[in-house]
Amino acid sequence: MPFKPGHSGNPAGRPVGARNKRTIVAEKLCGRNGEYVAQLLMDLAEQGHSTAMRICLALFCPRPKRRPFRLPPVTTSEDALRAMNMLLQGVADGELAPAAAARLSTKVQAASRRAQADPARRINKREAAATQIARSR
């Protein structure tokens, strides 16, 4: 029987206190012998066992969660320069991976080009220059 659009297959949701199957298996494996298993894993990693090394790295040095890196809106070339400096500082501080900074820098460059190509901005700039010349005469 197919589900009706807009209606959940389990309207009550997950029962309170229900645990993930992986958690249950991990507790059964390491329940009483957790310390022994951890020591065995570290011993194998020290001996050069690649899978044990990978597991130890995953446990003790997990991948950092991605955090959003906020840049200011780019409407002028000064904004673009400020955004590029923020990217550089983010990489230097370790908040941003170099590859992510490279991707973001291409977006900043594109936004800067669009801002410079904006016809209304160019007209306003020329009008300001013309009034400045007229005032100086």
N, C-alpha and C positions, 0 to 999 in steps of 0.2 A: 504494500500500500504506500504510494508516494506521499510525501509531506505536502501540505497545502502551503502555497506561498505566503510568507509573513507569519507563519506559525512554527514554533520550535518543536523539534521532535521530542524534547524533554522539557516540558514547561516548568517542572519543579526545579530544574537545574541539578547541579552536582550536590549530592547529600552532604550536609555539614559533617566534617570529620573524615570524609573519604580521602584516602591517601593515594598518591601516585604509585603505580606498579613498580617503577624503578626504585622508589624509596623503600618499598617493602622488601624487594629482592636484596638491596644493599644492606638493609638492617639484618636480614637473615644470614647473609654472607659474613658480615663483620660483627655481628652481635657480641658474642662472647670472645671471639678471637680477633677483634679489631686491631689491637695493638700488635699481635703477632703478624697479621696480614700486612700492616703498614711497615713493620720492620723488614719482613721478607721482601716487600716491594722495593724498599730503599736499598737493601743488600743487592738485589738483582740489578737495580739501576747503577749502583757503584761498580758492578762487574761488567757493565757495558751492554746490558740487555736493552735493546732499543725500545721495545714496547713498554718496559717498566720505566724507562726514562721519560717517554712521552706521557705516561700516566702520572708520574711524579710532577712533571712540568704542568700538566693540566690541573692537578690538585693544588700545588703550592704557588704557581704563577699563572693564574687564570688570565685569559684575554681580557683586557679592559673593556668595559662597556662603552659604547659609542655615546658621546655627549655632543649635543648640537654646538656648533661653533657659530656664534652670531657675528655678522658683519653689518656695518652701517649701510644705509641705502646709498647707492652710487648715482649721483646726479651731476657731479662736476669732476674735473680732473683731480682736484684736491681731495675729494671723497675717495676717488680710486687710489690715490697715493696713501691715504690713511688706511684704507682697507688692506692694501698690499703690505703695509707696515704691520698691521694686526696679524696677518697671515704669517709673516716672518717671525714675529714675536711668539705666536702660538707654536710654531715649530721649535723655536729655541727653548721655550718653556716645557716642551714635551706634551702640550695639550693637543697637538694636531700632528698627524703623520705627514711626512713630506709628500707622499702621493696624494693625500687628500688636499693639502695646501696647493699642489700643482693644479688639481681639478678646479678648486675654488678660484685660483688666480686667473684661469682662462675665463671664468664667468665674470670676474671683476673687470677684466679687459674688455669683454664684450659689452658689458653695461656702460663702461666708460666711452667706448666707441659710439654706442647708441645715444648717450647723453651729448656727446660732441656733435653728432650728426643731426640733432633735433633742430628743425628749421626755425621754430619760434625762438629758441635760445640764440641762434645765430643772428636773427633779425634784431632781437633786443640788444645784443652785443654791438652790432653795427650802428643801431640808433643811438646807443649811449656814446659811442665813439664820435658819431657825427655831432651830437649836441656838445660834446666836450670840445671839439674843434671850433664849433660856432661860438662858444663862450670865450674861447681864447682869442678870437679875432676882435 
